[in-house]
Amino acid sequence: MGDDISGRAEEPAEEAQGPGEARKDPARIHDGRPAQGLRRGAEVALRLAVLAAFSACAAPAAAAPRAVETGTFRWPAEREWFGGFSGIDTDARGEAFRLVSDLGYMLPGRFLRDAAGRVTGVEYDRRDIVTFRGPDSAGEEDQTDAEGLTFLPGGGFAVSFERANRVERFDRPAPGGTDVTAGMDLGGLLWNRGLEAIAAAPDGALYLIPEEPAWRGGPFPVQVLRDGVWTTPFSLPGKGWFRPVGADFGPDGRLYVLERDFWGLVGFMTRVRRITLEDDVVTADEVLLETRAGEHQNLEGIAVWADDDGAIRLTLISDDNVARLQWTEVVDYVVRE
């Protein structure tokens, strides 16, 4: 294996009257009602206010679910093959992983985590790296630009490629898989903003989301491959300038979509949406996370798993674009319900 890389809220009493003092009449206000009646009215109002406050405390509004960062690990750049990681999936414990790269590589390995679940290092064997082959049996970058990876429930995995837009299934790590793109609607896909996010549902169906909508400001069509047939059962509405870059189904059966926005010299913004589906109809669309520009690197890959307490965890990885001013980081979040 390779070297480990370390990266963390009585009324006041009435005045007593002296012996022989005549009892003082209560002061009267302009409408002729005694002050005592005013005090009683105030007391009733106070009690009603307390009751209302108690009721509000007894039945607070449910807090919206949110994702909370638990750790960030900076992975130092290595060798000529390193970087451009744009797709990831992990095992059920968030440890064993496979990564795919814009450079046409697939890297299997394992995250080393401390007792709190934070990534402290990475181990892998360089001999396990797979170099993809394009549809023309070529290795040119425009044919091997891998953008997403998902494990399949029955074993193996699937990879989405852009530029030469296609989806391939793999029974084992190998340079070329089985192209399952036939019957898919590839019209309107841009050359370098095509098939991006891929996720396998619990029943094995593949869900594909493009980085750009069919038309500016339009929704993002979600194509689904089920039982060998491609359909487009629903679309995700665009929200702002964010674009889908990754997706994964969680152990809760919901679809988690990683989105990205870019603010010039300030940096990247990250958002994660959780989509609840019933027979491919969207019944809930929740934003779990939306960062400030520059808070993280260019996060493009997402893997969803559950910890020992059953809490949903998100593991995100950045694409450094093989650029000197960017770097690879692994960021972990936990979903608080």
C-alpha positions in Angstrom: 0.0 0.0 0.0 1.1 3.6 -0.4 2.4 5.8 2.4 -0.2 7.2 4.7 -0.7 10.9 4.2 -1.7 12.9 7.4 -3.7 15.8 7.2 -9.0 18.5 11.7 -37.9 35.2 32.8 -47.2 40.3 42.6 -48.2 42.9 42.1 -46.6 45.1 44.7 -48.4 44.9 48.1 -50.7 47.8 48.9 -49.3 50.3 51.4 -50.4 49.7 55.0 -52.6 52.3 56.6 -51.7 53.7 59.9 -54.2 53.5 62.8 -56.9 56.1 62.6 -56.1 56.9 59.0 -59.0 57.1 56.7 -58.9 54.5 53.9 -57.9 56.2 50.7 -60.1 55.8 47.7 -58.3 54.3 44.8 -57.3 56.8 42.2 -59.7 57.0 39.3 -58.8 57.4 35.7 -60.6 59.6 33.1 -63.3 57.1 32.2 -64.3 56.7 35.9 -63.1 53.0 36.3 -61.0 52.3 39.5 -57.3 51.5 39.2 -58.0 48.1 40.8 -60.0 47.1 37.7 -57.1 48.2 35.6 -54.8 46.0 37.6 -57.1 43.1 37.2 -57.2 43.6 33.5 -53.4 43.8 33.4 -53.2 40.6 35.4 -55.5 38.8 33.0 -53.4 40.1 30.0 -50.2 38.9 31.7 -51.6 35.5 32.3 -52.7 35.2 28.7 -49.2 36.3 27.5 -47.6 33.7 29.8 -49.9 31.0 28.5 -49.2 32.0 24.9 -45.4 31.9 25.6 -45.7 28.5 27.2 -47.7 27.1 24.3 -45.0 28.4 21.9 -42.3 26.7 23.9 -44.3 23.5 24.2 -44.6 23.2 20.4 -41.6 24.8 18.7 -41.4 24.9 15.0 -39.3 22.0 13.7 -35.8 23.0 12.8 -34.8 22.4 9.2 -32.2 19.7 8.6 -28.7 20.9 7.9 -25.3 19.5 7.2 -22.5 20.4 9.7 -18.8 20.1 8.8 -16.9 17.6 10.8 -13.5 17.8 9.2 -11.3 18.7 6.1 -8.2 16.8 4.9 -5.8 18.4 2.4 -4.4 15.7 0.2 -0.9 16.7 -1.0 -0.4 16.5 -4.7 1.6 13.5 -6.0 3.1 12.5 -9.3 1.9 13.2 -12.8 -1.3 11.2 -12.6 -2.6 13.0 -9.5 -5.5 15.4 -9.4 -8.7 16.3 -11.2 -10.7 14.0 -9.0 -14.4 14.6 -10.0 -16.2 11.5 -8.9 -16.2 9.3 -5.8 -18.1 6.6 -4.0 -17.3 4.8 -0.8 -18.3 1.7 1.1 -21.0 1.7 3.8 -18.5 3.0 6.4 -17.0 5.8 4.3 -13.6 4.2 4.2 -12.9 2.1 1.1 -13.3 4.3 -2.0 -13.0 4.6 -5.7 -12.1 7.9 -7.4 -12.3 8.9 -11.0 -10.3 11.8 -12.6 -10.6 14.2 -15.5 -7.3 12.8 -16.5 -8.9 9.4 -17.3 -7.7 7.5 -14.2 -9.6 5.5 -11.6 -8.0 5.1 -8.1 -9.1 2.7 -5.5 -8.0 3.2 -1.9 -9.0 3.7 1.7 -9.5 6.8 4.0 -7.9 6.5 7.4 -10.2 8.0 10.0 -9.8 8.8 13.7 -12.3 7.9 16.4 -14.4 11.0 15.5 -14.6 9.9 11.9 -12.2 12.6 10.6 -10.0 11.7 7.7 -6.4 11.7 8.8 -4.7 10.0 5.8 -5.2 8.0 2.6 -3.7 4.7 1.6 -3.6 3.1 -1.8 -1.5 1.0 -4.1 -0.3 2.6 -7.3 -0.5 -0.7 -9.1 -4.3 -0.6 -8.7 -4.7 2.5 -10.8 -6.7 2.0 -13.9 -6.4 4.1 -17.1 -9.6 4.4 -19.0 -9.9 3.8 -22.7 -12.2 5.8 -24.9 -14.9 4.5 -27.3 -12.4 4.5 -30.1 -10.0 2.5 -27.9 -8.0 5.6 -27.5 -6.8 7.3 -24.3 -7.1 10.9 -25.4 -8.4 13.3 -22.7 -11.5 14.2 -24.7 -12.6 10.6 -24.6 -11.6 9.6 -21.1 -12.8 12.7 -19.1 -14.5 10.7 -16.2 -16.9 12.9 -14.1 -18.9 10.6 -11.9 -18.7 7.1 -10.3 -21.3 5.0 -8.4 -21.2 1.6 -6.9 -23.9 -0.8 -8.1 -26.0 -2.7 -5.6 -25.3 -6.0 -7.2 -21.5 -5.4 -7.5 -19.4 -3.5 -10.0 -19.7 0.2 -10.7 -20.7 2.7 -13.3 -18.9 5.8 -14.6 -20.2 8.9 -16.4 -18.0 10.6 -19.0 -18.3 14.0 -20.6 -16.9 15.5 -23.8 -17.4 12.1 -25.3 -20.7 11.8 -23.4 -21.5 8.3 -22.3 -22.1 5.9 -19.4 -20.2 2.7 -18.9 -20.7 -0.2 -16.5 -17.8 -2.2 -15.1 -18.0 -5.6 -13.5 -14.4 -5.2 -12.4 -11.6 -2.5 -12.6 -10.6 -2.4 -16.3 -9.7 0.2 -19.0 -13.0 -0.3 -20.8 -16.5 -1.1 -19.6 -19.8 -1.8 -21.3 -21.4 1.2 -22.9 -25.0 1.6 -21.8 -25.7 5.0 -23.4 -27.8 3.6 -26.3 -31.3 5.1 -26.0 -30.2 8.0 -23.9 -31.1 11.6 -24.9 -27.8 13.3 -25.5 -29.3 16.3 -27.5 -28.4 19.7 -26.1 -25.4 18.4 -24.0 -22.5 20.8 -24.1 -19.0 19.5 -25.0 -17.4 20.2 -21.6 -20.6 20.4 -19.5 -22.4 17.2 -20.3 -23.1 14.1 -18.3 -21.8 14.9 -14.9 -23.6 13.4 -11.9 -24.4 9.7 -11.7 -26.0 7.7 -8.8 -27.3 4.2 -8.5 -30.6 3.8 -6.7 -31.2 0.9 -4.2 -33.0 -1.1 -7.0 -30.0 -0.7 -9.3 -31.4 2.0 -11.6 -28.9 4.6 -12.8 -29.8 8.4 -12.4 -27.9 10.9 -14.6 -27.9 14.7 -14.3 -26.2 17.0 -16.7 -24.1 20.0 -15.6 -26.1 22.4 -17.8 -29.9 22.4 -18.5 -31.3 21.9 -21.9 -31.8 25.7 -22.2 -30.5 28.6 -20.1 -32.6 29.0 -16.9 -34.4 25.7 -17.5 -34.6 22.7 -15.2 -32.0 19.9 -15.2 -33.5 16.8 -16.8 -32.8 13.6 -14.8 -32.4 10.5 -17.1 -32.9 7.1 -15.5 -31.8 3.7 -16.8 -34.0 1.0 -15.4 -34.3 -2.5 -16.8 -32.3 -1.5 -19.8 -34.6 1.4 -20.8 -33.7 5.1 -20.6 -36.5 7.6 -19.5 -36.6 11.2 -18.2 -39.2 10.9 -15.5 -38.5 14.3 -13.8 -36.3 17.4 -13.7 -34.7 19.3 -10.9 -35.4 23.1 -11.0 -32.4 25.3 -11.1 -31.8 27.5 -8.0 -29.5 30.5 -8.7 -26.3 29.9 -10.6 -25.5 26.5 -9.0 -24.9 23.6 -11.3 -25.0 19.8 -10.4 -21.6 18.2 -10.3 -22.2 15.0 -8.2 -24.9 12.8 -6.8 -25.4 9.7 -4.6 -28.2 7.8 -3.1 -27.9 7.6 0.7 -28.7 4.6 2.9 -32.0 6.4 3.6 -33.0 5.9 -0.1 -32.9 9.6 -0.8 -31.0 11.3 -3.6 -28.3 13.8 -2.5 -27.1 16.2 -5.2 -23.9 18.2 -5.0 -23.9 21.6 -6.7 -21.3 24.2 -7.4 -21.1 27.9 -8.2 -18.0 30.0 -9.0 -17.4 33.6 -8.0 -14.4 34.7 -10.0 -11.4 35.4 -7.8 -13.3 34.8 -4.6 -13.7 31.1 -5.2 -16.2 28.3 -5.3 -19.6 27.9 -3.5 -20.9 24.5 -2.5 -24.5 23.4 -2.1 -26.1 20.0 -1.3 -29.8 19.2 -1.9 -31.6 16.2 -0.6 -34.3 14.9 -3.0 -37.1 12.6 -1.7 -38.6 10.5 -4.5 -41.7 8.3 -4.7 -42.0 6.4 -7.9 -39.7 9.0 -9.5 -41.9 11.9 -8.4 -40.1 14.5 -6.3 -42.0 14.9 -3.0 -39.3 16.9 -1.1 -36.4 19.1 -2.2 -34.3 20.3 0.8 -31.1 22.4 0.9 -28.8 20.8 3.5 -25.8 22.9 2.9 -24.8 26.2 1.1 -21.3 27.6 1.8 -19.8 31.0 1.3 -17.6 31.6 -1.8 -14.1 30.4 -1.1 -15.0 28.3 2.0 -14.0 25.1 0.2 -12.2 24.1 -3.0 -13.9 23.0 -6.1 -15.9 20.1 -4.6 -17.2 17.9 -7.3 -17.6 14.4 -5.9 -20.0 13.2 -3.2 -20.4 9.9 -1.3 -23.2 9.4 1.2 -23.0 6.8 4.0 -24.2 6.3 7.6 -22.1 6.3 10.8 -22.5 3.8 13.7 -25.2 6.1 15.2 -27.2 6.0 12.0 -26.5 9.7 11.1 -26.1 10.5 7.4 -22.5 11.5 6.5 -21.4 13.3 3.3 -17.9 12.8 2.0 -16.9 15.4 -0.7 -13.8 15.6 -2.8 -12.4 18.5 -4.8 -11.3 18.7 -8.4 -8.1 20.8 -8.4 -8.2 21.1 -12.2 -4.5 20.1 -12.0 -3.8 23.8 -11.3 -1.1 25.2 -9.0 -3.4 27.6 -7.1 -5.9 24.8 -6.3 -5.6 21.6 -4.3 -7.3 18.3 -3.5 -9.3 18.2 -0.3 -11.7 15.7 1.3 -14.4 17.4 3.3 -16.8 15.5 5.7 -20.3 16.7 6.8 -22.9 15.1 9.1 -26.6 15.7 8.5 -28.4 17.0 11.6 -32.1 16.4 11.5 
